[in-house]
Amino acid sequence: MASKVLTDAYLKIGDVDYSSKSVDVALSFSANTVDVSTMGTDAWGAQEAGQKSWSLSASFIADDASVDALFDSLGDIVSVEVRATTDAISATNPAYVSDKGSITAFSPLDGSFGEARKYTVEISGAGAMTKITTDPDA
């Protein structure tokens, strides 16, 4: 399978499309483990996946309107959509969507001397995230 270079990711938080401002984006999924070991497991532990969660982190080149929109949403529940490219949703470019993400961290100022001002946001799942391969609005 060929590698893919991320150059055109799509990211929408709430009603704002941050795609053209994004520097990096990371979407992570996890499931905690639950010990289901019993006497009959021959002294080997047994684990099963339990509660699932997701989180998203992203960095952007700053502009005041974008910074204000995220600052005003800190602690709020927002919708999130992320795709590998801005191309249409498809089997090869699925969208990961949720209407229940909580903005849990926001840094409106990040950078060093002589660098472009950046800001970062972290969003934790407050509900399920779904992978879709067809555009529901099409």
C-alpha positions in Angstrom: 0.0 0.0 0.0 1.4 3.4 -1.0 2.0 6.1 1.6 -0.1 9.1 1.6 1.2 12.6 2.3 -1.1 14.8 4.3 -1.3 18.2 2.5 -5.0 19.1 2.2 -6.8 17.8 5.3 -10.4 18.9 5.9 -11.3 20.1 9.4 -14.6 21.7 10.5 -15.3 22.5 14.1 -18.8 23.8 14.7 -19.7 25.9 11.8 -16.2 27.0 10.9 -14.0 25.3 8.2 -10.4 25.5 9.5 -8.9 23.5 6.5 -7.0 26.4 4.9 -5.6 27.4 8.3 -4.5 24.0 9.6 -0.9 23.1 10.1 -1.4 19.7 11.6 -4.3 17.5 12.8 -4.4 14.3 14.7 -7.5 12.1 15.3 -7.1 9.3 17.9 -9.3 6.5 19.0 -8.9 4.3 22.0 -10.7 1.7 24.1 -9.8 1.0 27.7 -9.3 -2.6 28.7 -11.4 -4.6 31.1 -9.9 -7.6 32.9 -12.1 -10.6 32.2 -9.7 -13.2 33.6 -11.3 -16.3 35.3 -10.0 -19.3 37.1 -10.1 -21.3 33.9 -7.6 -19.1 32.0 -4.6 -21.2 33.1 -3.0 -18.2 34.9 -3.1 -16.1 31.7 -4.8 -12.8 32.0 -7.7 -12.1 29.6 -8.6 -8.6 28.5 -11.5 -7.2 26.4 -12.0 -3.8 25.0 -14.3 -1.6 27.1 -15.4 2.0 26.8 -14.3 3.7 23.6 -13.2 7.3 23.3 -11.8 9.7 20.7 -9.8 12.9 20.7 -8.6 15.4 18.2 -5.7 17.9 18.3 -4.9 20.5 15.7 -2.6 23.5 15.2 -3.4 26.5 13.0 -1.8 29.6 11.6 -3.7 32.3 13.6 -6.1 34.9 12.5 -8.2 36.8 14.9 -11.6 35.5 13.8 -10.5 31.9 14.1 -9.0 32.5 17.5 -12.1 34.2 18.7 -14.4 31.4 17.5 -12.5 28.7 19.3 -12.0 30.8 22.5 -15.7 31.5 22.6 -16.3 27.7 22.4 -13.9 26.6 25.1 -15.8 24.1 27.3 -18.7 23.9 24.8 -20.0 20.8 23.0 -19.2 21.2 19.2 -19.6 19.2 16.1 -16.5 18.0 14.4 -15.7 16.6 10.9 -12.3 15.6 9.7 -11.1 14.0 6.5 -7.6 13.3 5.0 -8.4 15.7 2.1 -10.9 18.4 1.2 -12.1 16.1 -1.7 -15.6 14.7 -1.5 -16.5 12.1 1.1 -15.9 8.6 -0.4 -14.7 5.1 0.5 -11.1 6.3 -0.1 -11.7 9.7 1.7 -14.0 8.9 4.6 -15.2 11.5 7.0 -15.1 11.1 10.7 -17.9 13.0 12.2 -19.4 13.7 15.6 -21.8 16.3 17.0 -20.4 15.7 20.5 -16.9 17.0 21.0 -15.9 19.1 24.0 -13.2 21.7 23.5 -11.0 20.9 26.5 -7.9 22.9 25.7 -7.1 25.9 23.7 -3.8 27.8 23.3 -4.3 31.1 21.4 -0.6 31.9 21.2 2.1 29.5 20.3 5.3 30.3 18.4 8.9 31.5 18.6 10.6 34.6 17.6 10.3 35.1 13.8 7.8 32.3 13.3 4.2 32.6 12.3 1.8 32.8 15.3 0.0 29.5 15.8 -2.8 28.3 18.0 -3.8 24.9 19.1 -7.0 23.2 20.2 -7.8 19.9 21.8 -11.2 18.3 21.6 -12.3 15.2 23.6 -15.2 13.1 22.5 -18.4 13.6 24.5 -20.2 11.0 22.4 -19.6 8.6 19.5 -17.6 9.5 16.4 -18.8 7.9 13.2 -16.9 7.0 10.0 -19.0 7.8 6.9 -18.1 7.0 3.2 -21.0 8.7 1.5 -22.0 12.4 1.8 -25.3 12.5 3.6 -26.1 15.8 1.9 -25.5 14.6 -1.6 
